[in-house]
């Protein structure tokens, strides 16, 4: 019973964070702000939701797989968002007029 309540709380927190992220993505104007919201909230929301699924399932091999997925998301999602943001800075010449960006040198690649 406690396991089910904890799992429902974790999954509800994850869904709440993902819902707030969706609102934030539509609310912000610039691409870099949207990427920031997506990177932070999607990672946190997915971690909460998958943790809830692992608790709901109990401690077995499937929970181990879910924990490995959590670790993979925790590492890869911020890295991918950073790469998308760098690509946006390099390819959008009008971004300098909309956002404050740091100049990226060719040697930094």
C-alpha positions, 0 to 999 in steps of 0.5 A: 500500500505504501509502495503504491502511494509513493509511486502515485506521488512520484508519477503525479509529480512527474506529470505535473512538471511535464505539464508545466514544461509544456506551458513554458515551452509555448509561453517563451518567445525565443528558441534558447529559452524554450530549449532551457525549459525543455532540457530542465523540466523534461529531464526532471519530469521523466526522472520522477515518472520513471522512478514512480514506475520503478517503485510501482513495479517493485525491485526486480529486473524491470526496475533495474532497466528503468533505473538505467533509463533514468541514468541515461536520460540524466546524462544525455538530455542536457548534453543534447539540449546544449548541442541544439542550443549551440547549433541555433546560435551558429545558424541563426544570424538574427538571434544576436538581435533577439537574445544576448549570446556569447560569440563562439570562436571557430577554435571552440568547436 
